[in-house]
Amino acid sequence: MKSNLHSTHPASSFLLTLVVGGVMLTQPHFATTAETSQAGAVTFQSSDPELQQLHDSAIDKIQRHLIEYAPGVRVLVNSGDYTGLFLENAVLNAESYARFDPAPGIANMQVHFFTQREDGKFPNVVWPGYRMRETNRKPGEFTPVIPELDGAIANYTGINGICFPYHAWRLYFWAGEDRDYLEQLYTALETYDAYLWKTRDSDGDGLLELWCIYDTAEDYATRLMTRYAPSHWPYEIPPGASGAPVPTDPDSFRRYWANHNRAGHSPPASTDEVLVPFESMDVNAYSHAARDVLALVSAELGNGKAEHWKAKAAEVRALIRDRLWVEEELACFDLDRHGRRNPELIHNNLRVMYYGGFSQEMADAFIRHHLLDPEKFWTSPPIPSIAINEPLFENVSGNNWGGQVQTLTLSRSLYGLERYGHYAEISLLGEQLIETWVKNDYCYSQQVDPFTGLNSGKIPDGNFTMTSTCLAYLPRMFGIYPIVDQEKIWWSALAREGNELRTTQRRGETAYELVIEAGRMTGHVNGEPVFSCNEGVRVVTDEAGSVVQVIGFSPEPVTLDLRIGDTTIRGEVKPNTVHEVDDGGLIRVSAVPFDYPYEESR
């Protein structure tokens, strides 16, 4: 199924029609819960009052974000006044809710399918029509009205980061493996990747470029503000190109350098101070994720293009390593428009991991030498937007990516660390987040002070991403998490004094239950016990409940006592090790470094 918004304006506006198989339609079809194969029922009862309240409060507050966007279109939107579907988080966060109901996540993705331009560009945000009517807001430039979505407004003024390819891929399995949806995903990603390479390598040097703040959605980020990156940029020519707006013009400064204007900054003395485009680790990683998922989707569809897209993804990984990775620094750095390295160490390295753009060795090195360093990123709570020892670090409250911990970073880091097998670091991070959420009286904010752990975000409670982040970490630490694209189930129980737990997860006709009592966990499938094990490890089963692996996700080595029927398996399981269970024993199949606590001399 193919859906497009066609561009007919000389610069960039739109004739709003939906094309499906060459036929123009007036109303898109969106999936509902009844049309998906399962709505993942979850229960969670813990004797630990903190864990119980975390789960209950996150579930309660995320309900505020379930709205009817248009007649028959039920989605999960952003927080407070930001009731839009943002490309940076709408599908990412919805995957965390898929355990309860995958339909809103599918709808979130379909809104973006529907509003993708014919040239491949996605809107960075789609605002609901009712909000525009209630506030009497008028559409701005490059923001067409979408009548098929009840007058929603699509905004195309930045590329915003496609934080959806892997989540959209897994939602396919959560929601019943609809092939039409998967065909839509393939076409959307293929068209988007082509758009990036057509427009975002303006100097032809083979690296993709960042042009504005909304390309990464890092509002007020000092690394972008100090180099006079425009806030948004609706043009398909870069800043500094002939005929493009310039910040020395007062009207253009107010309009396109809006973050600077609102912050009370003066326009630059000359356009020479505008140092974008950047050769960008983020934008190149966007392409990697698109191509990597295109390979996965191709294999599932059997279209013969899986190897092609694997090779294309590998090309981007090589570009990132060869052109942006600095071996003596063990990190990636962007280059400004003159080819000079932007010297500050930024959290965006973790974003590249989230998008799969690092090698294993690069990920291990960045985590060891930077992420776990308390003088850089391992604050309490981790992870500030810029390393705290950098001159550009600012501990500014509100919606500001100049320093403080952002919930989107916490969410993306979870998936990035998992991708590279750094499970124990997730447990360390999750424990600090639990402490932070409890300290803030279960109030979920967009932004947190990295030294006090106190909320400082613009929206004081119920932030969509933070509630979703809570619901993503908890089952990975104390619960059941289906790895739907691998047909596996994770059963996890970190040791936590006094915690007795009973949690369930339903997938289709299968009911999974994990019981934690007296330091042991027992897994049940459809009421039948399939294993028991001491706390401190993650047991991996297939969907029928047969144990296939044990993962060391605790920060300390654990002496394993695993019982499967009449068989008992014992052995040491170290952090970040993966063991296969075979013939009554453990076979270690992988291990990545775990260098915590951080010691400079190591």
N, C-alpha and C positions, 0 to 999 in steps of 0.2 A: 504494500500500500504506500502510495506516494502522496505527500501533502506539501504544498508550497504556498507562500505568499509571494506574488509576483511584483517585481520592482519596475515601475514605469516612469518615475520622476527622474529628470536629468541628473539630480544629485542623489537622492535616496528617499523616496516616499513610495507608497504602495497601493496597487490595486488589490483589494481584499477579496480574493476568491480562493476556494479550496479546490485543489485538483486531485482526484483519486482515480487512478487508472485512466486519465484523460477526460474524466467526466467532472463537470463543475457541480459542486454540492453547496447547499446553503447552511447545513448544520453538520458538524463533525460528530462522530460516534465516540463516546467515552465509556470505558469499562466501569462497571459497578461491582459491588461485592458479590452479587448474585451470579455474575458472569465469570468470576474467578473460581479456581478449583478448590480453594480452601481459604478460610479466614483464620489465621493462626491463633487459636485460643491459648492464652497464657494465664497461669496462676502463680502466685509467689507468696509464701507464708514463712517468715523468718522470726525466730525468737529474739534476734538482734533488732532492737527498736530503730536503730539508725538505718540499717538496710531496708527494713520494712517501710519506713517513712520515705526513704529515697524512692523506692519503687512506686509507692502509692501516690506520692506527690507528683512525680514525673508523669505518671499515667493521667492523673487528674488534670494537670496543666497543659498537657499536649492536646487534650480534647478541645481546648480553646482555639486551636489552629485548624480544626476540621470544619470547613465551611463549604457552603454551596456557592461555588464561584460563578456559575451560570446554571440555568435550569438543567438538572440531571448531571452536573459536573461537580462531584464532591472531591475536594483536594485538601492537602495540608499546606497552609500558607505560613509566611513569616510572622514576626511578632508585633504586637501593639499596633502602632500606626503603619507599620511596614507589612501590611497584609497583601503583599505581592508574592508572586512565584519568581524567585531569584534563581538564575542559572547556577549560581555558586553553591546553593544548599538545598533546593527544593527536592531533588531526587536523592541526594546524599542522605538527608535526614529521614526521608520517607522510608528508606530501607530499614532503618532501626524500628520503624512502626510495622513493617511487613510481618513480623512475628504475630502481631495482633490482627492485622488486616492489610493485605497488599494492594487493595483497590485504589486507595488515595495515591500511592506511589505511582501506579500505572497512569492514573489521571494526571498527576504532576508532569510525568514524562510526555504524555500525549499533548498537553497544552503546548509544550515546547516543540514537539513535532509539528503541530498545527501552525505555529507562528514562525517557524524557521523560514527565512527568506529563500527565494529561488537560488540566490548566489551562495547559499550555505550558511550565512550568518544567523545565529540565534539572537533573540532579544536578551539583553542582560537581565531584564525584569519584565513581567507582565502584571499590570495592575488591574484589579477587578473593576468592572464597570460601576458597580454600586458605590464603590469608594469615590470614584471620580464624580459621580452625580451628587453624593452627599456633601462633598467638599467644594462643589462647583468649580472643580479644577478643569482647565482647558488643556487639550492635547498640545504639547510643544512640538518643536521641529523633530522630524524623524521619529515621531511617536504615533503611528496610525491607530485608529480605532478598529477593533475587531468585532463587527456586529454579530458574527456567529457565536461569540463568547459573551453575549449580553453586554456589548459595548466595552469590553476590556481594552486596555491601552498597552501596546507593546513598545518597549523602549530599546532602540538599537544603538545606543551611544557608547558602548564598550563591549569587549568580548567576555569579560567577567569570569572567565575560568569555567571550563566544562566539567564541573565536579559531578558528572553523572555516568560516564561510560560503564565503569565496572558495576555501579549500583543498578543501572538500567539493565545490564546483562543478568544480574542475579534476580532482579524483580521478575524477569521472564520465567524463572523457575518457581519463585514464590507464587506467582499468579496463574500457574497452570500451563505454561509453555505454549502460548498463543503464537503461531507462526506469522500471522499478519503483523503482530507487534514487533516480532524479531526482524521482519523484512523492513518495517519502518525504521527500526534502530539502525540497521545496516545502511540504508539510504541516507539517513540523517548524518551519520558519522562520516560516511564517504564524502558527502557533499561539503560538510564542515571542514574536513581536512583539506580538501581541494581549495576551499575559500582561504584558509590560512596561508597556504603556500602560494596562492595567486596574489594575495594582498599584503601579507605581513613579512615579506622579505624585500623591502622596498629598495635596498641597495644591492640586491642580487648576490650577496656573499654567502648564501646558503644557510643562514641562521634566521630564525623567526624573531619578530620584534614586538616589544611592548611600546604602545604609543601614549597611553593615558592611565590615570589612576583606576578608572573603572575596568581596565583590562585585567586587573587582579583583585579588584574590589577592596583594596587596602586604603580606606579613607584616611586622609591626613598622615599617611606614612611618611616619615621624615626623609627616607631615602628617595622618595618621589617628589615631595614638596620642595626640598632643597635644590632639586635639579629642574624645577619648574615644569614638571609633567602636568599637562592639562588634566582637569578632573574627569571630563568625558570628551569623547571625540567621535562624532557621528560620521566622519568623512572616510572615504576609502583611499585617501592620500595621507601621508604622515605629517605630523607637525613639522614645520620648516619647509615643506614643499611649496613650490610656486603657487600662489593663489590661496594658500591655507590661511585661516585666521591667525593673528599674532597677538601675544599678550601685551604688547605696547599700545595696542588699540584699546581704549577703556571699555568699549562695549564688548569686545571679544574677551577681555580679561574677566569681566563680570560673568559672562555667559559660559566660557569654556574652562577658565581657571577658577571655578566657583569655590573650591576648597580654600584656595589662597585668599580669595575675596572675602569669604565668610570668616576666615581666621584673622582678617585685618592686615594681611601682608600687602606690601606695595608691589606693583607690577615690576618686572625686571627692567633694568636700565636699557637692555638691548635683547634682541632675540637670540644672541649668542649664549645667553644664560639658560636657554631651553635645551637640555641635554638629552631629551628623547628624540628619536627612538633609541631604546635599549636593545641590545642583543640579549634576549631574556631566557633565563632558565625556565620560568613559568610557561611561557608561550610555546617553547619547544616541547615541554612536557605535556602540554595539552595535545599536541599532535601525536606524541608517543602513546598516550592513553587511547586516543581515537583509533590508531592503527592496531594497537594490541587487542582491543576489543573487537575490531573488525575481523581480526584473525580468529578469535573465539567464535564470533557469530558465523563466520564463513564455514568453519568446521561443523557447527551445528546445522546450518542450512545445507551443507554439502554442495556449495556453489563452486568449488574448485579453486577458491582464492585464498585459502588459509595460509599457504606457504608464502604467497605474494605479500600478504599483510604482515606476516612475521618478519620477513626481510625488510619491509619498509619501516617497521617499528625499530628493528635493530639499527637501521641507518640513523634514526633520530637519537637513540641511546649513544651511538658513537659520536655524533655531533656534540652532544652535551658533554661527554667525557673529554673529547679532544679539544674543544673550543672554549668551554666555560669552566671545567674542573681545573683547579690549580693544585697540583700534586703536593707542593711544599706546604700548602695551607690545608689540604685535605677537605676541601669544600668547593662549591660552585660560587661564582660571582658573575653578576651581569656586567656588560660592557656598555659605556655610554655612546652617544652618536659619533664620537671621535675615536672609538675603539679603546678608550681607557677603562681600566677595571674600576668598578665601584667597590671600594675596599672593605665596606662593612660586612660583617658576618650576619646573615639573615636567616630567619626560620624557613624561608622558601626552599632551602635544601630538603627539608622534610616534605614539602609539597611535591618536589620532584620524586621523592620516594613514594609518596601517595599515588602519583601518576605512573609509577613503575619505571622511571627514567634513569635510575642508578644501577650499576652493577652491584653484586653482593659485596664486593670488596669496598666500593665507594660508600655504601650504606654503613658497613661495619666501621669504617674509619671515621665517618662523620659522627656517628653515635658515640663511639669511644672518646674521640678527641674534643668534641664540641657539645653534643646534646647532654652528656652526663656531667659536664663541667659546671659546678655551682657558680663559677665566675662568668659563665656565658649564658647557658639556657636552663640548667637544672636548678631553677629557683624554687620557691615554695609558695604557690604551686608552679610547676613548669608550664609552659614554654613561652617566654616572651617573644614578641615579633622580631625584635633585633637583640642580639647579644647584649647583656647589661653592661659589658665593659667597652662597648663601642661609643664613640662620641655622639653618634646620632640617636642613641637610646634616650627616650623621654618617658617618664612615668606619668603619663597624662590620662586622666579619667575620661569617660564618655566613649564615643565611637571613634577610636583613634588607634591606628596601627603603627604608631611610632615607638611602641615599647611594650605595653601591657599584654597580658595573656588573653588571647581571643579564643572564643569557644570553637570557631571553625578550625583553628589550628589543633585543638584537642581532638576534634572529631577526625580530621584528616590524618593526624599522627597515629591514631589507633590503627587505621588501615595500612598506613605506610610501614609501621613497625611490624605488623603481622605479615605483610608481604615479604619481608626480609628475615622472618623467623625470630624477631626480637620480642618473644612473648613475655619474658620476665620483666623487661622494661615497661611493658604495658601494665603488668601487675603493680609495679612501683608507682607508675603514674596514676593508675586507678585508685590506689590507696590514698594518694595525696588529694585526688579529686573528691573522694568520699569525705575526707577531712574538711575540704573547702566547702562543699555543699552543706555539711552539717554546721560548720561555723557560720554560714550565711542563713541559717534557719530554713534550709530547703527552699531558698529563693534563687531562682535560676536566671542569671544575668548574662548578657552578651560578653562582658569583659571583666577581668579580675586583676587586681593588683598583684604583681609577682612576688612581693615581699610580705604583704599582710594577709593575702588570700581573701581580702574583702571585695565584694562586688563593686564595680564602678561603671558598669555599662549604662548605656542610654536608656534601655528598657529595664526597669528594676526587677521584674519577675516574669517567669513563664517564657523566657526566650526559647524559641522553637529549636534552635540548634543545641542549646545547653540541655534542654529536657531530652532531646533525642540522643545526645551524647551520653547522658546518664543511662538511658535505656539500652545503649550499645555496650557500655562497659560492664554493667551489672551481670548480665548472663555469661559474659566471658570470664568473670571472676567467681561468681557463685550461681551457677545455673546451667541451662541447656541452650546451645546455640546450633541450629542446623546450618551446615555449609552446603547450601542447596545446589550449587553448581558442581559439587564433587560427590554428592550423595553420601555425605558423612554427617555425623552428629558429634558435637563437642560437649563433653560433660566435665564441668570445672568446679573445683572447690578449693579455694585458698583457705589455709588455716586461719580461723578467726575465733578467738576465745569466746565461748558462750553462744556461738551461732549454731542453732539447729534449724534446718531448712527443709521445706517441701515445695518443690516447684514443678510445674507441668508445662508441656508444649505439645500442641496438637498440630500434625501435618497431614492433611487429608483424613484418611481413616485410621491413622496411626497415632497413638497417644504415648508420649514419653514422660516419665516422671523421675526426678532426682530427689533422693532423700538423704540429708546429711544429719547424722546423729553420732554423738560420742566420738568425734574425730574421724568417722568413716562416711563415705558416700556410697549409695547403692543406686544403680540405674535400673529402671523398669521400662519395658516396652509392652504396651497393651496389658498392663497389670502383672507381667511376668518379670522376675528379677533376671538381669542378664550379666551383671558383674557387681562386685563390691570392691572398694579400694580405700586406702587411707587418704586423708586430705593432703593438699599440696601439689597435686599433679592434675593434668587434664587427660582424661580418657577419651579416645576417639573410637567410635563404632561406625559400622555401616548403618543404613537406615533400618535394617532389621534387628540391629542390636548386637551384632557380632563385633567383638573388640578387635581392632586392627592396629592401633597405635597408642602410645603413651607419650605425652609432651611435658617437658619440664618448664612450667610457666611460673613457678615460684622463684623468688629471688635467692632462695637458699637450696642447697642440695636436699633431696628427699629420699629416704629409704622406702622403696616401694613394697607394698604388700597388696597385690592384686589377686582377687579370687574370681575365677570364671568356672562356674559349676564346681567340679571336684578338683580343679587345677589351681594351684597357688603359684604365683610368679613373684619373685623377689629380686631386688637389685637396686643400685643407686641411680637416681634420675637427677641429673644436673640441670641448672637453668639453661634454657634455649637449646635443649637437646630433644631430638625426635627419635623414638624407638618403635620399631615394628614388633608386634607380638606374634611369635611363631614357634610352634612345637614346644609350648610351655615355657618359653624364655623370651628375653629381650634382645633385639638386634638394633644397635644404634645405627641410624641411617643418615642423620645429619646433625650438625652442631654449629652454632654461630657464637662468637665471643660474647661473654657477659662480663663487663669491666666495671662493676659497681660494688662498693663505693668508688667514686672517681679518685684516682691517685695520680698526681702529676708525674711522678717518677716512673710509672709503669709504661 
